[in-house]
Amino acid sequence: MSQKQLDSVTKALSTYPGRDKAIRSLAFYLLLHAPGSVRQKELQALAKQLSGCRLVMRQFNHPSMIKACQMLLQTKKGDPIEYYAGAGVTIIYTVYGVAELIAWLADAGILALDAARWYRYCLYLWIGGMKILVTGAAGFIGSHTVLELVESGYDVFCIDNFVNAVADDQGRPVSLLRVAEITGKQIPFEKCDVCDINQLDEIFKKHKFDGLIHLAALKAVGESVAKPYDYYSNNLVASLNLIKMCQKYGVKNFIFSSSATVYGPPKELPITENSPTGQGITNPYGQTKYMMEQILIDVGKAEPDWNIVLLRYFNPVGAHKSGKIGEDPKGVPNNLMPFVSQVAIGKLPVLTIYGDKFDTPDGTGVRDYIHIVDLAKGHVKALDRIKAKGHIGTEIYNLGTGTGYSVKEMVAAMEKASGRKISTKIGVPRPGDVATVYCDPALAKEKLNWQAEFGLDDMCCDLWRWQTQNPNGFLEA
Ligand SMILES: NC(=O)c1ccc[n+]([C@@H]2O[C@H](COP(=O)([O-])OP(=O)(O)OC[C@H]3O[C@@H](n4cnc5c(N)ncnc54)[C@H](O)[C@@H]3O)[C@@H](O)[C@H]2O)c1
């Protein structure tokens, strides 16, 4: 390999998300199968050069690789079980490495293949058997996240206590039955209140989880002001119970549903992950998210081998494109878009716009709305990152589009999607409402290789499809 080729390979690899595993696997393959060959020298040169672009030799020191290598090289005459275990790991690394390499070649345009398909295939190989507990799985974000996890090859186990989800007459979660219909795969579920530590213990004992996504929470901002005890108790106890179970059963990958509310009224725009948090939060719901973040950050310091990802969602809207799952608020919706779509379909008479004198182009509040499917995919990407890196410690990401839309723009987009006129009236601003909130999602793009794909029209068309196919939500579709 010439220096020029080496340079171009290095450049291409430095931007390829699966590069670490590709190089690691390739190196392992060559070390085992071509010791002392020219290829090995090339590889060492490549590895040396790549160490300049963060692809360092630690990739060659991955504990399971070293162990497998030792088993193979030292135990040939010894324990056959160890030998075959080592050989098994080698084969997995090698198969994965070859697949990764093909994906990389396709990605870099060297092979004419569909890189995305190959990359997914590699991930299937890599994550096979990774079992994720999803709490609050029957809810709006939970059901979409479970769908994306299953589509990406993760094993899931779902729990929910139905405090804000619909069960059929046999006690099964209707949203997850729909996910099973869409994916063609069974979705394992057990009714469980995450605040019930004994039931949780039984579940952790029965299943060997590799990680969890914790979505279960009460989430209505206004209700949290009226019922602070319920919110602090449910949201904090549930999360603390999960941390305790993770400690007891050695589960080290914890993804937490946080919220843009932790930022309080923004002092600067766009909001980055380094913007201040915890100041000016006006309601108990937001406080529970902020408190849980602080607790998890402390747990991350005390448990240095854990991976904790705090995902700060902005405003998820829309529905899965099948129209089979979506947001199904109980009673009058608290969030803008479910309200707007219920006005459009005639279930509610008029939308009150809380204030039109804000310092925004049309005077109404501007927020960062994100398609629910994009948000769901963010969770998959967080797990993919943990899987690819092995250890990341505690990381925080904004999940938003980085673009703000005003209430009036959202109403206009929904009128376009539905072909209906949406009645509005202007009310007074609610306490604590701010003019504009939108995030900088660059960190998630850089580290998670994630960015929102869907725009405003997709959000509204998909929401409208869900609304028209399920005018009364999951109960009477
Ligand atoms: N939807 C949003 O706009 C938004 C924004 C930021 C953060 N979040 C967070 O995302 C998560 C999911 O939100 P969502 O919009 O899907 O809400 P949701 O109400 O649709 O889903 C939450 C689910 O958790 C369940 N649940 C609540 N407490 C539970 C408990 N103790 N045990 C078991 N299940 C329990 C509910 O039954 C519900 O199905 C929540 O943590 C929420 O705070 C939501």
The ligand as a Tripos MOL2 file, in Angstrom:
@<TRIPOS>MOLECULE
LIG
   44    48     1     0     0
SMALL
NO_CHARGES

@<TRIPOS>ATOM
      1 N1        -43.8770   13.8500   24.9810 N.am      1 LIG1
      2 C1        -43.0830   14.8720   25.2450 C.2       1 LIG1
      3 O1        -43.3150   15.9810   24.7630 O.2       1 LIG1
      4 C2        -41.8470   14.6850   26.0860 C.ar      1 LIG1
      5 C3        -40.8510   15.6760   26.0700 C.ar      1 LIG1
      6 C4        -39.7150   15.4980   26.8660 C.ar      1 LIG1
      7 C5        -39.5750   14.3680   27.6470 C.ar      1 LIG1
      8 N2        -40.5560   13.4160   27.6380 N.ar      1 LIG1
      9 C6        -40.3790   12.2300   28.4780 C.3       1 LIG1
     10 O2        -40.4350   11.0840   27.6750 O.3       1 LIG1
     11 C7        -40.9860    9.9890   28.4100 C.3       1 LIG1
     12 C8        -42.1210    9.3690   27.6250 C.3       1 LIG1
     13 O3        -43.0750   10.3800   27.3460 O.3       1 LIG1
     14 P1        -44.3550   10.1150   26.4670 P.3       1 LIG1
     15 O4        -44.6730   11.3670   25.7610 O.co2     1 LIG1
     16 O5        -44.2130    8.8640   25.7100 O.co2     1 LIG1
     17 O6        -45.4310    9.9470   27.6320 O.3       1 LIG1
     18 P2        -46.5500    8.8140   27.8080 P.3       1 LIG1
     19 O7        -47.3680    9.2150   28.9660 O.co2     1 LIG1
     20 O8        -47.2200    8.5610   26.5250 O.co2     1 LIG1
     21 O9        -45.6340    7.5500   28.1630 O.3       1 LIG1
     22 C9        -45.1600    7.3120   29.4580 C.3       1 LIG1
     23 C10       -45.5760    5.9070   29.8200 C.3       1 LIG1
     24 O10       -45.0590    5.6170   31.0990 O.3       1 LIG1
     25 C11       -46.0360    4.8870   31.8070 C.3       1 LIG1
     26 N3        -45.7470    5.0710   33.2200 N.ar      1 LIG1
     27 C12       -45.7690    6.2120   33.9590 C.ar      1 LIG1
     28 N4        -45.4060    5.9470   35.2110 N.ar      1 LIG1
     29 C13       -45.1340    4.6300   35.2780 C.ar      1 LIG1
     30 C14       -44.7210    3.7610   36.3050 C.ar      1 LIG1
     31 N5        -44.5220    4.1850   37.5570 N.pl3     1 LIG1
     32 N6        -44.5280    2.4590   36.0190 N.ar      1 LIG1
     33 C15       -44.7220    1.9900   34.7610 C.ar      1 LIG1
     34 N7        -45.1390    2.7600   33.7620 N.ar      1 LIG1
     35 C16       -45.3330    4.0700   34.0200 C.ar      1 LIG1
     36 C17       -47.3620    5.4430   31.3340 C.3       1 LIG1
     37 O11       -48.4280    4.5310   31.4890 O.3       1 LIG1
     38 C18       -47.0700    5.7330   29.8720 C.3       1 LIG1
     39 O12       -47.4590    4.6470   29.0530 O.3       1 LIG1
     40 C19       -41.3920   10.5590   29.7490 C.3       1 LIG1
     41 O13       -40.3630   10.3030   30.6640 O.3       1 LIG1
     42 C20       -41.4980   12.0410   29.4850 C.3       1 LIG1
     43 O14       -41.2900   12.7880   30.6410 O.3       1 LIG1
     44 C21       -41.6860   13.5540   26.8680 C.ar      1 LIG1
@<TRIPOS>BOND
     1     1     2 1
     2     2     3 2
     3     2     4 1
     4     4     5 ar
     5     4    44 ar
     6     5     6 ar
     7     6     7 ar
     8     7     8 ar
     9     8     9 1
    10     8    44 ar
    11     9    10 1
    12     9    42 1
    13    10    11 1
    14    11    12 1
    15    11    40 1
    16    12    13 1
    17    13    14 1
    18    14    15 2
    19    14    16 1
    20    14    17 1
    21    17    18 1
    22    18    19 2
    23    18    20 1
    24    18    21 1
    25    21    22 1
    26    22    23 1
    27    23    24 1
    28    23    38 1
    29    24    25 1
    30    25    26 1
    31    25    36 1
    32    26    27 ar
    33    26    35 ar
    34    27    28 ar
    35    28    29 ar
    36    29    30 ar
    37    29    35 ar
    38    30    31 1
    39    30    32 ar
    40    32    33 ar
    41    33    34 ar
    42    34    35 ar
    43    36    37 1
    44    36    38 1
    45    38    39 1
    46    40    41 1
    47    40    42 1
    48    42    43 1
@<TRIPOS>SUBSTRUCTURE
     1 LIG1         1 GROUP 0 **** ****
